[in-house]
């Protein structure tokens, strides 16, 4: 399949490629070994990500006191 780059540096994905990723709205674009790689990404609202982190912390038994202690430990002066 061919895709042509426009004067505005845009490329339209060929229909079979677009149909292979029907839910993808965003792609991570990289150059690797002289090739362009497109990886579909899912953008999640920050709140849903935070909810997942909070749930995992709860399952692990991590408390606000643990977090405060970890912050103090990370900010301590090192000799």
C-alpha positions, -999 to 999 in steps of 0.1 A, spaced: 0 0 0 12 35 -7 4 67 12 14 101 -2 27 129 21 9 162 13 25 196 11 13 201 48 32 169 59 0 149 63 -5 113 54 -39 96 51 -39 60 63 -50 35 36 -85 22 43 -74 -13 53 -50 1 78 -76 24 93 -101 -4 95 -76 -26 114 -76 0 142 -113 12 144 -111 26 179 -77 43 176 -79 81 174 -42 87 184 -10 71 173 25 73 188 48 80 159 85 70 160 114 66 136 132 33 142 158 18 119 149 43 92 112 33 93 82 51 106 63 32 133 27 40 142 15 26 175 -21 31 185 -25 46 219 -55 50 242 -58 83 260 -74 78 294 -88 106 316 -65 114 345 -92 107 370 -96 71 358 -59 66 360 -58 80 395 -86 58 406 -66 28 394 -36 39 414 -56 45 445 -72 11 442 -39 -6 439 -25 13 469 -55 2 489 -49 -35 479 -13 -32 488 -22 -16 522 -3 17 515 -15 45 537 -11 83 536 14 79 564 35 55 543 34 81 515 45 109 537 73 88 550 84 79 515 84 116 505 105 125 536 129 97 527 133 109 491 138 145 501 164 138 529 198 152 526 224 127 516 259 127 529 
